[in-house]
Amino acid sequence: MKKTTHNSLFDLTGEVAVVIGGTGMLGSAIVRGLADAGAAVAVVGRHQERGEQCVKAVAARGGNAEFFSADAVSRESLRAARLAIEKKFGVASVLVNAAGGNDPMVVASPDHPFESITFPDWQKHFELNVGGGILLPCQEFGPAMCGRGRGSIINIASVTGHIPVPRMVAYSASKSVILNLTKYLAREWAGKGVRVNSITPGWIPAEYNRRLLINEDGAPGARAEAIFRHTPMGRFGEPDELAGATVFLASPHASGFVTGIDIPVDGGFLAQTI
């Protein structure tokens, strides 16, 4: 076994990292963390302006990143992005699946009971959070990793995938699949040198949940106050707080014998009971 120094445990120099959904708030923070650790990072997403802003932010920190346009729910779009990434950087050794979202209007609440949810709205969440969030990216980028005999896949899950949360029923159900499929792929691809793990962010205000958490005046809403009471650390998380767990799981030195696990970065939310 190659001996590593303390400083090299989290050194990603020479690694090619692909972040699907890298144009989002959480994805961009993950991009910055990977680039800070030395990886060449492909920022993959639908929003070119956000992608270019992310690349500029990385460059300002001395890192290496480039934006590649793709739609996570289109296998053809992902394939075109993969080929472009391989031409620019080489075959990916790290894949972060950070695409996903929630429609706050697809809820189960007293005003909108479970039976009122339409099947097309239900399917929409599974198409994005399962299809684009893990299935298609893993199908597109995973085989090349398996062919090389090394790689790390990191899927972004959710606390709502562990425990059902009111007003997020379709999102919660789709995110629970991420946890299950992560373990399945970890078992299937372990013999091919590819590690598959997940990270569960806690409550971090992002594009898809901000309306549920923050009032128009910028103050935490009633739902946020309830979350704070259930979170031992008593606050929201910050996007940059996902970087450490991501770099750990991406590094073959730091987590070379780690696969099939989920790391909650949630301020203790999942540990809280009564």
SEKELUM-333279 format. One record per residue (C-alpha): x, y, z. Coordinates in Angstrom, 3 decimals. Example, Ala and Ser with C-alpha at 12.3 -4.5 7.8 and 13.67 -1.06 7.14 Angstrom:
<sites>
SITE         px         py         pz
SITE     12.300     -4.500      7.800
SITE     13.670     -1.060      7.140
</sites>
This chain:
<sites>
SITE         px         py         pz
SITE      0.000      0.000      0.000
SITE      1.366      3.420     -0.941
SITE      2.282      5.484      2.089
SITE      0.761      8.950      2.126
SITE      1.653     11.974      4.193
SITE     -0.892     13.943      6.167
SITE     -0.804     16.747      3.601
SITE     -1.363     14.443      0.638
SITE     -4.416     12.679      2.067
SITE     -6.734     15.273      0.562
SITE     -4.635     16.252     -2.456
SITE     -6.669     15.767     -5.646
SITE     -3.931     16.881     -8.041
SITE     -4.243     14.829    -11.221
SITE     -7.888     13.931    -10.613
SITE    -10.582     14.904    -13.114
SITE    -13.822     15.716    -11.307
SITE    -17.193     16.115    -12.995
SITE    -19.935     17.895    -11.058
SITE    -23.380     17.388    -12.577
SITE    -25.529     20.268    -11.380
SITE    -22.389     22.288    -10.787
SITE    -24.185     25.506    -11.674
SITE    -26.472     25.326     -8.632
SITE    -25.747     26.803     -5.221
SITE    -24.671     23.515     -3.636
SITE    -22.976     22.254     -6.785
SITE    -20.915     25.421     -7.150
SITE    -19.663     25.108     -3.574
SITE    -18.641     21.526     -4.281
SITE    -16.840     22.646     -7.448
SITE    -14.844     25.181     -5.463
SITE    -13.888     22.610     -2.841
SITE    -12.679     20.078     -5.400
SITE    -10.731     22.711     -7.329
SITE     -9.148     24.036     -4.119
SITE     -7.900     20.489     -3.472
SITE     -6.206     20.419     -6.881
SITE     -8.681     18.624     -9.152
SITE     -9.472     19.752    -12.673
SITE    -13.225     20.271    -12.483
SITE    -15.861     20.039    -15.199
SITE    -18.866     22.155    -14.226
SITE    -21.868     20.544    -15.935
SITE    -25.296     22.146    -16.031
SITE    -27.972     23.902    -18.061
SITE    -27.274     27.485    -16.998
SITE    -24.341     28.878    -18.944
SITE    -24.177     32.201    -17.122
SITE    -24.053     30.521    -13.719
SITE    -21.534     28.027    -15.019
SITE    -19.228     30.737    -16.283
SITE    -19.534     32.598    -12.982
SITE    -18.541     29.418    -11.162
SITE    -15.524     28.942    -13.430
SITE    -14.419     32.551    -12.839
SITE    -14.720     32.079     -9.078
SITE    -12.515     28.990     -9.283
SITE     -9.951     30.789    -11.423
SITE     -9.824     33.649     -8.918
SITE     -8.829     31.110     -6.262
SITE     -6.102     29.661     -8.485
SITE     -8.050     26.564     -9.523
SITE     -8.843     24.877    -12.826
SITE    -12.435     24.492    -14.028
SITE    -14.421     24.699    -17.235
SITE    -18.137     24.809    -17.957
SITE    -19.842     22.167    -20.114
SITE    -23.495     22.565    -21.039
SITE    -25.724     19.524    -20.535
SITE    -29.173     18.495    -19.379
SITE    -28.914     15.814    -16.675
SITE    -32.141     14.111    -17.778
SITE    -30.871     13.590    -21.349
SITE    -28.477     10.697    -21.949
SITE    -27.509     12.168    -25.338
SITE    -26.722     15.536    -23.766
SITE    -24.630     13.896    -21.052
SITE    -22.762     11.845    -23.636
SITE    -21.847     14.960    -25.610
SITE    -20.624     16.595    -22.411
SITE    -18.605     13.512    -21.443
SITE    -16.841     13.418    -24.793
SITE    -16.032     17.121    -24.554
SITE    -14.740     16.688    -21.004
SITE    -12.538     13.760    -22.003
SITE    -11.101     15.798    -24.851
SITE    -10.298     18.680    -22.498
SITE     -9.289     16.953    -19.266
SITE     -9.270     13.195    -19.838
SITE    -11.472     10.451    -18.373
SITE    -13.260     11.431    -15.167
SITE    -12.018      9.876    -11.946
SITE    -14.574     11.666     -9.729
SITE    -18.281     12.121    -10.440
SITE    -20.486     14.223     -8.184
SITE    -24.207     13.971     -8.865
SITE    -25.641     17.221     -7.526
SITE    -28.520     17.767     -9.948
SITE    -31.978     17.808     -8.416
SITE    -34.797     19.971     -7.218
SITE    -38.184     20.242     -5.576
SITE    -41.425     21.862     -6.627
SITE    -42.892     23.395     -3.443
SITE    -46.346     23.202     -5.017
SITE    -46.259     19.388     -5.094
SITE    -47.054     18.996     -1.429
SITE    -49.042     16.910      0.996
SITE    -50.612     19.218      3.564
SITE    -54.070     19.968      4.967
SITE    -54.735     22.254      1.999
SITE    -53.212     19.850     -0.522
SITE    -53.782     16.244      0.624
SITE    -51.678     13.367     -0.642
SITE    -54.418     12.150     -2.971
SITE    -54.396     15.485     -4.813
SITE    -50.865     14.947     -6.177
SITE    -50.969     14.197     -9.885
SITE    -48.923     11.393    -11.384
SITE    -47.187     13.716    -13.900
SITE    -46.011     15.932    -11.019
SITE    -44.816     12.836     -9.151
SITE    -42.970     11.603    -12.242
SITE    -41.330     14.992    -12.712
SITE    -39.546     14.689     -9.375
SITE    -38.344     11.162    -10.103
SITE    -37.195     12.120    -13.589
SITE    -35.006     14.898    -12.191
SITE    -33.877     13.550     -8.822
SITE    -33.457      9.902     -9.796
SITE    -33.017     10.004    -13.572
SITE    -30.863     13.115    -13.718
SITE    -29.675     12.882    -10.137
SITE    -28.014      9.464    -10.339
SITE    -29.227      7.023    -13.016
SITE    -28.212      8.676    -16.294
SITE    -24.949     10.303    -15.097
SITE    -23.769      7.019    -13.567
SITE    -24.683      5.132    -16.719
SITE    -22.754      7.627    -18.835
SITE    -19.635      8.207    -16.729
SITE    -19.454      5.000    -14.686
SITE    -18.365      2.525    -17.393
SITE    -15.209      4.488    -18.223
SITE    -14.276      4.540    -14.541
SITE    -14.867      0.800    -14.316
SITE    -12.764      0.314    -17.433
SITE     -9.852      2.173    -15.823
SITE    -10.265      0.312    -12.561
SITE    -10.586      3.423    -10.382
SITE    -13.021      6.178     -9.552
SITE    -15.230      7.781     -6.944
SITE    -18.917      8.580     -7.408
SITE    -20.552     10.881     -4.869
SITE    -24.332     11.259     -4.894
SITE    -26.003     14.190     -3.164
SITE    -28.919     12.883     -1.117
SITE    -31.137     14.740      1.387
SITE    -32.282     14.493      4.989
SITE    -35.767     14.177      3.533
SITE    -34.709     10.902      1.935
SITE    -34.043      9.474      5.403
SITE    -37.211     10.733      7.099
SITE    -40.387     11.999      5.413
SITE    -40.863     15.739      5.692
SITE    -44.246     17.489      5.301
SITE    -44.756     19.426      2.061
SITE    -41.900     17.585      0.333
SITE    -43.465     14.191     -0.258
SITE    -42.465     13.638     -3.905
SITE    -39.016     15.105     -3.331
SITE    -38.527     12.989     -0.186
SITE    -39.584      9.810     -1.942
SITE    -37.297     10.439     -4.909
SITE    -34.322     11.279     -2.686
SITE    -34.770      8.027     -0.745
SITE    -33.970      6.217     -3.996
SITE    -30.571      7.952     -4.075
SITE    -29.615      6.299     -0.788
SITE    -30.702      2.848     -1.937
SITE    -29.154      3.044     -5.389
SITE    -25.875      4.314     -3.930
SITE    -25.526      1.105     -1.937
SITE    -26.512     -0.999     -4.929
SITE    -23.873      0.555     -7.177
SITE    -21.276      0.384     -4.422
SITE    -21.740     -3.389     -4.335
SITE    -21.800     -3.828     -8.106
SITE    -18.775     -1.677     -8.928
SITE    -16.524     -2.306     -5.909
SITE    -14.778     -5.140     -7.737
SITE    -14.043     -2.776    -10.611
SITE    -12.275     -0.235     -8.425
SITE    -15.099      2.321     -8.318
SITE    -16.320      3.584     -4.968
SITE    -19.890      4.902     -4.663
SITE    -21.003      6.941     -1.663
SITE    -23.466      9.685     -0.827
SITE    -23.587     12.890      1.169
SITE    -26.752     14.015      2.933
SITE    -26.855     17.802      3.268
SITE    -28.913     19.182      6.090
SITE    -31.115     22.218      5.703
SITE    -29.232     24.611      3.444
SITE    -31.358     27.274      1.724
SITE    -30.960     26.743     -2.019
SITE    -32.895     27.525     -5.181
SITE    -35.443     24.734     -4.760
SITE    -36.300     25.149     -1.063
SITE    -35.759     28.825     -0.285
SITE    -39.444     29.693     -0.679
SITE    -40.312     27.103      1.941
SITE    -37.750     28.379      4.442
SITE    -37.204     32.118      4.044
SITE    -39.791     34.906      4.204
SITE    -39.868     37.624      1.571
SITE    -38.140     39.983      4.006
SITE    -35.207     37.553      4.316
SITE    -36.055     36.373      7.825
SITE    -36.434     32.652      8.647
SITE    -40.041     31.525      8.361
SITE    -42.048     29.351     10.733
SITE    -40.842     26.219      8.950
SITE    -37.231     27.320      9.420
SITE    -37.797     27.904     13.119
SITE    -39.142     24.361     13.432
SITE    -36.042     23.059     11.641
SITE    -33.759     24.989     13.993
SITE    -35.510     23.393     16.990
SITE    -34.868     19.953     15.479
SITE    -31.236     20.702     14.590
SITE    -28.866     20.419     17.578
SITE    -26.550     23.044     16.085
SITE    -29.560     25.383     15.786
SITE    -28.892     26.905     12.370
SITE    -28.947     26.366      8.615
SITE    -25.907     24.878      6.938
SITE    -23.723     26.746      4.483
SITE    -23.043     25.396      0.962
SITE    -19.268     25.482      1.517
SITE    -19.677     23.097      4.463
SITE    -20.239     20.280      1.963
SITE    -16.725     20.643      0.547
SITE    -14.881     18.704      3.252
SITE    -16.975     15.558      2.983
SITE    -16.806     15.736     -0.816
SITE    -13.030     16.023     -0.922
SITE    -12.720     13.179      1.602
SITE    -14.857     10.844     -0.513
SITE    -13.160     11.968     -3.746
SITE     -9.653     11.282     -2.460
SITE     -8.367      7.746     -3.107
SITE     -5.831      8.319     -0.320
SITE     -8.254      9.468      2.371
SITE    -11.183      7.131      1.605
SITE     -9.779      4.333     -0.525
SITE    -11.544      1.648      1.548
SITE    -14.813      3.568      1.895
SITE    -17.795      2.637     -0.257
SITE    -21.547      2.294      0.164
SITE    -21.844      4.842      2.965
SITE    -23.765      8.064      3.489
SITE    -22.246     11.037      5.299
SITE    -24.783     13.428      6.835
SITE    -23.637     17.053      6.892
SITE    -26.711     18.206      8.760
SITE    -25.833     19.828     12.094
SITE    -27.210     16.757     13.893
SITE    -30.685     16.870     12.307
SITE    -30.879     13.104     11.746
SITE    -29.580     12.423     15.266
SITE    -32.353     14.431     16.941
SITE    -35.369     12.564     18.305
SITE    -37.231     14.146     21.219
</sites>
